[in-house]
Amino acid sequence: MDKPTLDDAAALLAREMQVVRGEIPRRDGPPLSDDGHLRIWADGFHFSTPGEVRFAYQSGEGLRAEVPDAALEDEFGLYREGTVFGAVCWLNGLFPLHASAIVRDGCAIALTADSGGGKSTLAMALAAHGFIHFADDTLPLLLGGDAVHPLPFGKRAKLWGDACALAGVPPGVEIAAVPGKYYVETPDLPAIPARLTDIVVLETGPELRLEPITGSAKLARIAAAMYRPSIAIALGGAQRHAERLLEIASKVRCWRLARPLSGDRDAFATTTQAVAELLGEHMVQ
C-alpha cells in the first residue's frame, strides 16, 4: 500500500476523532494490553477516565463515548484530546510525540520535556518571536518518505494561569477537571505542509545553553518523548517500534536546551528572546 499523503492522514485523523454519544458496545476477545483503564485490541480500544467517562474506538468507525453525568463534560473533553487522541494516532499508523511544536519557514521544531517542564509555555511564548504555534502537548508524526511530517490537528492549547501571564496570552475557559489551568486561543495552523527538522529536549540550568544530542543518547531521548509507547509495542511489537524510532533519528536532529526558569515576566521574556535567536541561528534553515 502506498504511503498516505499528509492531507490524507490529516483527514483520516479528523474523521476518526469524531465522537458519537451512546452506549459502549461489548468487546469480545482478549486485548493485546490492559492497564486497568486502557484496553487495546489490534483494531480498537476501550478507555475509562477516573470519573468513569467511557470511550470506545473502532478503526474505520470512529469514537463512541458515555458521559454518565453532565458535570463530567469537562473531563470528557480533556481525555478526548489526551489519552484518547494519542491512542487513535497509534492505531492509524501515526507516531505521536509528547511534545508541543512551533513552525517557521516550513520547518517544525518539537519541544519536549518532563511534565511541568514548560514546553507548552515556551511554544506559546515563541509565537511572538516569528514562530507559529503548531501543536500543544501531543504531536502526531507521519513517517515514510524522505522526511518526517507533523500533522496539524488543532488540539486546544492548555496553560496554567501563571504560565499565561508569563507567555503574555489571556486565559480562556478554565478547565474544571484541572482547576487553575485554562484553554487558550492559538492562531490558525499554517496551510503549507511542514517537515519536522528538530526535537528539542527542555531542561533547567543556570544559563542558556544549546547542545546537540547524538548517537545512542539521541535514540534514547526520542524514545522518552513518545506518547504512551506501550500502545505501539502492543500493536506492532518491540522490533517494529525500534525501527520507527531509528527512522525518526535518521531524519531529525535532536538538541538539549538548558535555560533558567523564572516566574518574573521580564526575565522570562528576555530568556524567550534569546531562545528564539538560538533556534533561528542553529535550526531553522
C-alpha positions as CSV (number, residue, x, y, z in Angstrom):
1,M,0.0,0.0,0.0
2,D,1.3,3.5,-0.9
3,K,2.2,5.8,2.0
4,P,-0.8,8.1,2.6
5,T,-0.2,11.8,1.8
6,L,-0.2,14.3,4.6
7,D,-3.6,15.6,3.6
8,D,-5.0,12.0,3.6
9,A,-3.5,11.3,7.0
10,A,-4.9,14.6,8.5
11,A,-8.3,13.9,7.0
12,L,-8.3,10.4,8.4
13,L,-7.3,11.5,11.9
14,A,-10.0,14.2,11.9
15,R,-12.6,11.6,10.8
16,E,-11.6,9.0,13.3
17,M,-11.7,11.5,16.2
18,Q,-15.3,12.3,15.6
19,V,-17.4,11.2,18.6
20,V,-20.9,9.6,18.7
21,R,-22.6,9.6,22.1
22,G,-24.2,6.3,23.1
23,E,-23.8,3.0,24.9
24,I,-20.4,1.5,24.7
25,P,-20.6,-1.9,22.9
26,R,-19.3,-5.0,24.5
27,R,-15.9,-6.2,23.1
28,D,-15.1,-9.9,23.0
29,G,-11.7,-11.5,22.8
30,P,-8.6,-10.8,25.0
31,P,-7.0,-7.4,24.5
32,L,-3.3,-7.0,23.4
33,S,-2.8,-4.9,26.5
34,D,-4.8,-3.8,29.5
35,D,-3.6,-1.4,32.2
36,G,-6.9,-1.3,34.0
37,H,-8.1,1.9,32.2
38,L,-7.0,1.4,28.6
39,R,-7.6,-1.9,26.8
40,I,-6.0,-2.2,23.3
41,W,-7.0,-4.5,20.5
42,A,-5.5,-4.7,17.0
43,D,-8.3,-2.6,15.6
44,G,-9.6,-0.5,18.6
45,F,-9.6,0.2,22.3
46,H,-11.8,0.9,25.3
47,F,-10.8,3.6,27.8
48,S,-12.3,4.8,31.1
49,T,-11.4,8.0,32.8
50,P,-11.1,8.4,36.6
51,G,-14.6,9.8,36.7
52,E,-15.9,6.8,34.6
53,V,-16.3,8.6,31.3
54,R,-16.1,5.7,28.9
55,F,-14.7,5.7,25.3
56,A,-14.7,3.0,22.7
57,Y,-12.8,3.3,19.4
58,Q,-13.1,1.0,16.4
59,S,-10.9,1.6,13.3
60,G,-12.9,3.0,10.5
61,E,-15.9,3.8,12.7
62,G,-14.6,6.5,15.0
63,L,-15.3,7.0,18.7
64,R,-18.2,6.4,21.0
65,A,-18.5,7.9,24.4
66,E,-20.6,7.5,27.5
67,V,-20.6,10.5,29.9
68,P,-22.5,9.5,33.0
69,D,-23.0,13.0,34.4
70,A,-23.1,16.4,32.9
71,A,-20.6,17.5,35.4
72,L,-18.1,15.3,33.6
73,E,-18.3,17.0,30.3
74,D,-15.0,18.8,31.0
75,E,-13.3,15.5,31.8
76,F,-14.7,14.1,28.6
77,G,-13.1,16.9,26.6
78,L,-9.8,16.7,28.4
79,Y,-9.2,13.0,27.9
80,R,-10.6,13.0,24.4
81,E,-7.7,15.4,23.5
82,G,-5.2,13.5,25.6
83,T,-5.1,9.7,26.1
84,V,-7.8,9.1,23.5
85,F,-6.2,11.2,20.8
86,G,-2.8,9.5,21.3
87,A,-4.3,6.0,21.1
88,V,-6.2,6.9,17.9
89,C,-2.9,8.1,16.4
90,W,-1.1,4.9,17.1
91,L,-4.0,2.8,15.8
92,N,-3.9,4.7,12.5
93,G,-0.2,4.3,11.8
94,L,0.9,7.7,13.2
95,F,3.7,8.3,15.7
96,P,2.6,10.7,18.5
97,L,5.3,12.6,20.4
98,H,4.6,14.0,23.9
99,A,5.6,17.5,22.7
100,S,4.5,20.9,21.8
101,A,5.6,22.3,18.4
102,I,6.4,25.5,16.6
103,V,6.9,26.2,12.9
104,R,8.9,28.7,10.8
105,D,9.7,28.6,7.1
106,G,8.2,25.2,6.7
107,C,10.3,23.7,9.5
108,A,8.7,22.2,12.6
109,I,10.5,22.1,15.9
110,A,9.2,19.7,18.6
111,L,9.7,20.9,22.2
112,T,9.6,18.1,24.7
113,A,10.2,18.0,28.5
114,D,9.1,16.2,31.6
115,S,5.5,17.2,32.8
116,G,5.7,20.7,34.1
117,G,8.9,21.4,32.2
118,G,7.5,24.3,30.3
119,K,7.1,23.0,26.7
120,S,3.6,24.5,26.3
121,T,4.5,27.8,27.8
122,L,7.6,28.2,25.7
123,A,5.8,27.2,22.5
124,M,3.1,29.7,23.2
125,A,5.6,32.5,24.0
126,L,7.7,31.9,20.9
127,A,4.7,32.7,18.8
128,A,5.6,36.4,19.5
129,H,9.1,35.9,18.1
130,G,8.5,34.8,14.5
131,F,7.3,31.3,15.1
132,I,3.8,29.8,14.5
133,H,2.3,27.7,17.3
134,F,1.6,24.3,15.8
135,A,0.7,21.8,18.5
136,D,0.3,21.6,22.2
137,D,1.3,18.5,24.3
138,T,0.8,15.9,21.6
139,L,2.4,16.0,18.1
140,P,1.3,13.2,15.6
141,L,4.0,12.3,13.1
142,L,3.6,10.8,9.6
143,L,6.6,8.6,8.8
144,G,7.8,7.3,5.5
145,G,9.5,9.0,2.5
146,D,12.3,11.5,2.8
147,A,11.1,13.4,5.7
148,V,9.1,13.2,9.0
149,H,5.9,15.3,8.7
150,P,3.9,16.6,11.7
151,L,0.1,16.6,11.3
152,P,-1.8,19.7,12.0
153,F,-4.9,18.9,14.1
154,G,-5.9,21.9,16.2
155,K,-6.0,20.5,19.7
156,R,-6.7,23.2,22.2
157,A,-3.7,24.6,24.0
158,K,-3.7,24.5,27.8
159,L,-1.7,26.6,30.2
160,W,-1.7,27.3,34.0
161,G,-2.7,30.7,35.0
162,D,0.8,31.9,35.9
163,A,2.1,30.5,32.6
164,C,-0.5,32.5,30.7
165,A,0.9,35.6,32.4
166,L,4.5,34.7,31.5
167,A,3.7,33.9,27.9
168,G,1.6,37.1,27.5
169,V,-1.6,35.3,26.4
170,P,-5.0,35.8,28.0
171,P,-6.5,32.8,29.8
172,G,-9.6,31.4,28.2
173,V,-12.1,28.9,29.8
174,E,-10.9,27.3,33.0
175,I,-10.6,23.5,32.9
176,A,-12.9,22.3,35.6
177,A,-11.1,19.0,35.8
178,V,-7.8,20.8,36.4
179,P,-8.5,23.9,38.5
180,G,-6.1,26.7,37.7
181,K,-5.4,25.5,34.1
182,Y,-7.0,27.2,31.1
183,Y,-7.7,26.6,27.4
184,V,-6.0,29.4,25.4
185,E,-6.5,30.7,21.9
186,T,-3.9,29.9,19.2
187,P,-3.7,31.2,15.7
188,D,-4.9,29.2,12.7
189,L,-2.4,26.5,11.7
190,P,-0.3,27.0,8.5
191,A,-1.7,25.6,5.3
192,I,1.8,24.9,3.9
193,P,3.0,21.4,5.0
194,A,5.9,21.4,7.4
195,R,8.7,18.8,8.0
196,L,10.0,18.0,11.4
197,T,13.6,19.1,11.5
198,D,14.4,19.1,15.2
199,I,13.4,17.7,18.6
200,V,14.5,19.9,21.5
201,V,14.6,18.5,25.0
202,L,14.0,21.3,27.5
203,E,15.9,21.3,30.8
204,T,16.5,23.8,33.6
205,G,20.0,25.3,34.0
206,P,21.8,28.4,35.4
207,E,22.5,29.7,31.9
208,L,21.2,29.4,28.4
209,R,22.9,26.5,26.5
210,L,22.1,24.5,23.4
211,E,23.9,21.2,22.8
212,P,23.3,18.5,20.1
213,I,22.3,15.1,21.2
214,T,23.7,12.3,19.1
215,G,24.3,8.5,19.0
216,S,22.6,6.2,21.4
217,A,21.7,9.2,23.7
218,K,19.7,10.7,20.8
219,L,17.7,7.5,20.3
220,A,17.0,7.3,24.0
221,R,15.7,10.9,24.2
222,I,13.4,10.3,21.2
223,A,12.1,7.1,22.8
224,A,11.5,9.0,26.0
225,A,9.4,11.6,24.1
226,M,6.9,9.1,22.8
227,Y,3.3,9.3,23.8
228,R,2.4,6.0,25.5
229,P,4.8,3.9,23.6
230,S,3.4,0.8,25.3
231,I,0.5,1.0,22.8
232,A,2.8,0.9,19.8
233,I,4.7,-2.1,21.2
234,A,1.4,-3.9,21.9
235,L,0.2,-3.3,18.3
236,G,3.4,-3.9,16.3
237,G,5.9,-5.4,18.6
238,A,9.2,-4.0,20.1
239,Q,11.2,-4.6,16.9
240,R,8.8,-2.6,14.7
241,H,8.7,0.2,17.3
242,A,12.5,0.3,17.3
243,E,12.6,0.5,13.5
244,R,10.4,3.5,13.6
245,L,12.4,5.2,16.3
246,L,15.5,4.7,14.1
247,E,13.7,6.2,11.1
248,I,13.0,9.4,13.1
249,A,16.5,9.5,14.5
250,S,17.9,9.3,11.0
251,K,15.9,12.2,9.7
252,V,15.6,14.6,12.6
253,R,18.2,16.4,14.7
254,C,18.0,16.4,18.5
255,W,19.1,19.0,21.0
256,R,19.3,19.7,24.7
257,L,18.3,23.2,25.6
258,A,19.1,24.3,29.2
259,R,17.6,27.6,30.3
260,P,17.0,29.4,33.5
261,L,13.4,29.4,34.6
262,S,11.9,32.4,36.4
263,G,8.4,33.5,37.5
264,D,9.3,37.1,36.6
265,R,7.7,38.1,33.4
266,D,10.6,40.4,32.3
267,A,13.2,37.7,32.9
268,F,11.1,35.1,31.1
269,A,10.7,37.5,28.1
270,T,14.4,38.0,28.0
271,T,15.1,34.3,28.0
272,T,12.5,33.6,25.4
273,Q,14.0,36.2,23.1
274,A,17.4,34.5,23.5
275,V,15.9,31.1,22.8
276,A,14.2,32.4,19.7
277,E,17.5,33.7,18.4
278,L,19.3,30.4,19.2
279,L,16.6,28.4,17.4
280,G,16.8,30.7,14.4
281,E,20.5,30.6,14.2
282,H,21.1,26.8,14.6
283,M,18.0,25.1,13.4
284,V,15.6,26.9,11.0
285,Q,17.1,26.7,7.5
